[in-house]
Amino acid sequence: MQRALDLAGLGKGRVSPNPMVGCVIVYQDRIIGEGWHGSFGGPHAEVNAINSVNHQEYLGDSTLYVNLEPCSHHGKTPPCADLIIASGIKRVVIANRDPNPLVAGKGMEKLRQHGIEVTENILKDRGLFLNRRFFTFYQKHRPYIILKWAQTIDGYLARPNFDSKWISNKYSRQLVHQMRAQEDAIMVGRNTAYRDDPALTVRDWFGKNPVRLVLDPRLVLPPGLKLFDGKVSTLCYNRIKSEVNSGLELINIKTPDFLMGILDDLYQRQINSILVEGGAKLLGSLLDQNIWDEARVFTSQQAFGEGIVAPKIAMVCQEERIIAGDSLKTYYHTDASY
């Protein structure tokens, strides 16, 4: 199962809104086939694993390990449960039940109805953590929210004039581009969009550009900003109007709670995860309202002495790594779905 989880992770940033899934087939204590879900719309892990087996006659005496319950419905591909049944495999081991209502136990039930022995909850917690975006999306009906910011060693996001270039080093900044490539969308508030004029693209890494999200309630941002260049799909949330242009969509949020209205719209759009890159007001609002799942905080060795104060998280970090002198601390919300 650990091998299946490792394989599943190879699909990170490539399969959303689908989950990351890996599959291993074992015959007489030896792996004879394996595969993973490599791209959205492509073959599922079970298909790739079964097709990789050179001696198909061994399948009838083999065990299939997969980290997520095999699907039982027609989506972009046929049901994996049907393929497993047709293969002759008699035992399936699963880490997690699929939270998608289209599956949600139906895959396992179908396998059992055809005489296949099914074992679940093997390395369950590891499976939940790997697919924490997917589980949060279905259990909380909103995207998985990752807060990210860089701060000085004395706790500032920017200088008094709001200048924040560059707090972290070039290696940390490259890592941020990798993070962007792994999430569905990236979000900033109006002030950050105006003062920093960020492109919010993946330039220093390989991978897709996330959908850009900007919050501009009164539509006061100038059209010449990089966010509005039409090169990457961009959603501008506001209180004024809805309008669709080339590469840019204006979305009028009419609900009293602006942030929750945005999250509901993102859920309807099948956006599984968002990376929130600021600024201080937006980050603070999400922290104050307790609407977040993970926080990644870069701390550099330089000091400003004064400036815009960084947000505070009143908990102990679960992970820390050093990146050429910068510290990256990761916090996971105590009320997370995994």
C-alpha positions in Angstrom: 0.0 0.0 0.0 2.9 2.4 0.7 4.1 1.7 -2.8 0.6 2.5 -4.2 0.6 5.8 -2.2 4.1 6.7 -3.5 2.9 6.1 -7.1 -0.2 8.1 -6.5 1.9 11.1 -5.6 3.4 11.2 -9.1 0.1 12.6 -10.3 0.3 15.7 -8.0 -0.7 18.8 -9.9 -1.8 16.9 -12.9 -5.0 15.1 -12.1 -7.3 17.6 -10.3 -10.2 17.6 -9.8 -9.6 13.9 -9.7 -7.8 12.4 -6.7 -4.2 11.0 -6.8 -4.4 7.2 -7.1 -1.7 4.6 -7.4 -2.1 0.8 -7.8 0.1 -2.2 -7.2 -0.7 -5.8 -8.2 1.0 -8.6 -6.2 1.3 -12.3 -7.2 2.9 -14.7 -4.8 4.5 -11.9 -2.8 6.0 -10.3 -5.9 4.9 -7.1 -7.6 3.9 -8.0 -11.2 2.2 -4.8 -12.2 1.7 -1.2 -11.1 0.4 2.1 -12.3 -0.9 5.5 -11.4 -3.4 8.1 -12.6 -1.1 10.5 -14.6 -3.5 13.1 -16.0 -7.1 14.3 -15.8 -9.1 12.4 -18.4 -6.4 9.8 -18.8 -6.5 6.1 -17.8 -7.0 5.5 -14.0 -4.4 3.8 -11.9 -6.1 0.4 -11.9 -6.2 0.4 -15.7 -2.5 1.2 -16.0 -1.6 -1.4 -13.4 -3.6 -4.2 -14.9 -2.4 -3.4 -18.4 1.2 -3.5 -17.2 1.0 -7.1 -16.2 2.9 -9.3 -18.7 1.4 -12.6 -17.6 -2.4 -11.8 -17.5 -3.0 -15.4 -16.4 -1.5 -14.6 -13.0 -4.3 -12.0 -12.2 -6.7 -14.7 -10.9 -4.4 -15.4 -8.1 -3.2 -11.8 -7.4 -4.1 -9.1 -5.0 -4.7 -5.5 -6.1 -3.6 -2.7 -3.8 -5.1 0.8 -4.5 -5.2 3.8 -2.2 -8.7 4.9 -3.2 -11.8 2.9 -3.8 -12.2 1.9 -7.4 -14.8 3.9 -9.2 -18.1 2.3 -10.2 -19.6 4.9 -12.5 -18.9 6.1 -16.1 -17.0 9.4 -16.1 -14.4 10.3 -18.7 -13.3 6.6 -18.5 -15.3 3.4 -17.8 -15.7 2.1 -14.2 -12.5 0.6 -12.8 -14.6 -1.8 -10.7 -15.8 -3.5 -13.9 -12.3 -3.9 -15.2 -11.2 -5.5 -11.9 -14.1 -7.9 -12.0 -13.3 -8.8 -15.7 -9.6 -9.3 -14.9 -10.4 -12.2 -12.5 -8.6 -10.6 -9.5 -10.1 -12.1 -6.4 -8.7 -9.8 -3.6 -8.6 -6.0 -3.4 -7.0 -3.9 -0.6 -8.0 -0.2 -0.3 -6.7 2.7 1.9 -9.7 5.0 1.6 -13.3 5.0 0.7 -14.1 7.5 -2.0 -16.0 10.6 -0.6 -17.5 11.4 -4.1 -21.2 10.6 -3.8 -21.0 8.9 -7.2 -18.8 6.3 -5.6 -18.9 6.4 -1.8 -18.9 2.6 -1.1 -20.6 1.6 -4.4 -17.3 0.4 -5.9 -16.5 -1.9 -3.0 -20.1 -3.2 -2.9 -19.9 -4.0 -6.6 -16.6 -5.9 -6.1 -18.0 -7.9 -3.2 -21.2 -8.7 -5.2 -18.9 -10.5 -7.7 -17.1 -12.5 -5.0 -14.1 -10.4 -4.6 -12.6 -10.1 -1.1 -12.2 -6.4 -0.2 -10.2 -5.0 2.7 -10.2 -1.3 3.5 -8.6 1.3 5.8 -5.0 0.1 5.2 -2.7 3.1 5.8 -5.9 5.1 6.0 -4.4 8.2 7.5 -1.6 8.4 5.0 -4.1 8.1 2.2 -6.3 10.9 3.7 -3.3 13.2 3.9 -2.1 12.5 0.4 -5.5 13.4 -1.0 -6.4 16.0 1.6 -7.5 18.4 -1.2 -9.9 15.9 -2.6 -11.4 14.9 0.8 -11.7 18.5 1.9 -13.5 19.4 -1.3 -16.2 16.8 -0.9 -16.5 16.9 2.9 -16.5 20.7 3.4 -17.9 21.7 -0.1 -15.1 24.2 -0.7 -11.5 24.1 -2.0 -8.6 23.1 0.2 -7.1 26.5 1.3 -3.3 26.9 1.6 -2.1 30.3 3.1 1.4 31.3 2.0 3.5 34.3 3.0 7.1 35.4 3.4 8.1 37.4 6.5 11.2 38.9 7.9 12.9 37.5 11.0 11.3 40.4 13.0 7.8 39.6 11.7 7.0 41.9 8.8 5.4 41.2 5.4 6.5 44.5 3.8 8.2 47.8 4.5 6.2 50.8 5.6 5.7 51.8 2.0 4.3 48.3 1.3 7.4 47.2 -0.7 8.1 43.5 -0.1 10.7 42.6 -2.7 12.5 40.5 -1.9 12.1 39.0 1.6 12.8 35.4 0.8 15.8 34.1 -1.3 15.7 32.9 -4.9 15.5 29.3 -3.9 12.4 29.9 -1.7 10.9 31.9 -4.6 11.5 29.0 -7.0 9.8 26.6 -4.5 6.8 28.9 -4.5 6.5 28.4 -8.3 6.5 24.7 -7.7 3.7 25.1 -5.2 1.7 27.2 -7.7 2.0 24.4 -10.3 0.6 21.9 -7.8 -2.7 23.8 -7.0 -5.8 24.5 -9.0 -5.9 28.3 -8.3 -4.0 31.1 -6.7 -5.6 34.0 -4.9 -4.6 37.6 -4.0 -6.5 40.6 -2.7 -7.0 44.0 -4.3 -4.1 45.7 -2.5 -1.5 43.1 -3.4 -2.7 43.1 -7.0 -2.3 46.9 -7.2 0.9 47.4 -5.2 2.9 44.3 -6.4 1.4 43.8 -9.9 2.1 40.1 -9.7 1.8 37.8 -12.7 1.0 34.8 -10.5 2.3 32.3 -13.1 4.6 29.3 -13.0 7.8 30.7 -14.5 10.6 29.2 -12.5 9.2 25.6 -12.5 7.6 23.1 -14.9 3.9 22.7 -14.8 0.5 24.3 -15.5 -0.4 27.8 -14.5 -3.1 27.9 -11.8 -6.3 29.8 -12.4 -5.7 33.4 -11.1 -8.2 34.7 -8.5 -8.3 38.4 -7.5 -10.7 40.0 -5.1 -11.7 43.5 -6.2 -15.1 44.3 -4.6 -15.6 47.7 -6.2 -13.7 47.0 -9.5 -11.2 49.8 -8.9 -8.1 47.9 -10.2 -6.6 49.4 -13.4 -6.9 47.2 -16.5 -3.2 47.3 -17.3 -2.2 45.0 -14.5 -0.5 41.7 -15.3 -3.4 39.8 -13.8 -5.6 41.2 -16.6 -3.3 40.4 -19.5 -5.6 37.5 -20.7 -2.6 35.1 -20.9 -4.0 32.9 -18.0 -7.5 32.2 -17.0 -8.4 34.8 -14.4 -11.5 35.2 -12.2 -12.2 38.7 -10.6 -14.6 38.6 -7.8 -16.5 41.7 -7.1 -19.8 43.3 -5.9 -20.6 45.1 -9.1 -21.2 42.9 -12.2 -20.7 39.6 -14.0 -19.0 39.6 -17.4 -17.0 37.2 -19.5 -14.0 38.4 -21.5 -11.2 36.6 -23.2 -9.1 35.1 -20.4 -10.9 37.2 -17.7 -14.3 36.6 -16.0 -15.9 39.1 -13.7 -18.0 37.4 -11.0 -20.5 39.4 -9.0 -20.8 37.9 -5.5 -24.2 38.7 -4.1 -24.1 36.8 -0.8 -23.7 38.8 2.4 -20.5 36.9 3.2 -18.1 37.8 0.3 -15.5 35.2 1.1 -17.9 32.3 1.5 -19.7 33.4 -1.7 -16.3 33.1 -3.5 -15.6 29.7 -2.0 -19.0 28.4 -3.0 -18.5 29.6 -6.6 -15.1 27.9 -6.7 -16.7 24.7 -5.4 -19.2 24.9 -8.2 -16.3 25.3 -10.7 -14.6 22.1 -9.3 -11.6 24.1 -8.0 -10.2 21.6 -5.5 -7.4 23.8 -4.0 -6.3 27.4 -3.8 -2.9 28.9 -2.8 -3.5 32.3 -1.1 -0.5 34.6 -1.6 -1.8 37.7 0.2 -1.9 40.3 1.2 -2.1 40.9 4.9 -5.8 41.8 4.9 -6.9 38.8 2.9 -4.7 36.4 4.9 -5.9 38.0 8.2 -9.5 37.6 7.2 -9.2 33.9 6.4 -7.3 33.3 9.7 -9.8 35.4 11.7 -12.7 33.5 10.2 -10.9 30.2 10.7 -11.3 29.4 7.0 -8.0 27.7 6.1 -6.5 24.2 6.0 -2.7 24.7 5.7 -0.3 27.6 6.1 3.2 27.8 4.7 5.3 30.5 6.2 8.7 31.5 4.9 10.9 33.5 7.3 14.1 35.1 6.0 17.1 36.3 8.0 16.7 39.9 7.1 15.0 42.5 9.3 12.9 45.6 8.4 12.6 47.1 11.9 9.1 48.4 11.0 6.5 47.8 8.3 3.4 45.8 7.7 3.0 43.2 10.4 2.8 39.5 9.3 -0.2 37.4 10.4 0.2 35.2 13.5 -0.7 31.5 13.9 -1.3 30.4 17.5 -0.1 26.8 17.1 3.1 24.8 16.8 4.2 24.1 13.2 4.1 20.4 12.1 7.0 20.7 9.6 10.0 22.9 9.1 12.7 22.9 6.5 15.7 25.2 5.8 16.1 26.6 2.3 19.5 28.3 1.9 19.0 30.2 5.2 15.2 30.8 4.9 12.9 28.8 7.2 9.7 27.3 5.8 7.3 26.3 8.5 4.1 24.4 7.6 1.0 24.4 9.8 -2.0 22.1 9.3 -5.4 23.1 10.7 -6.6 21.1 13.7 -10.0 20.8 12.1 -8.7 19.4 8.8 -10.6 16.6 7.0 -7.6 14.2 7.1 
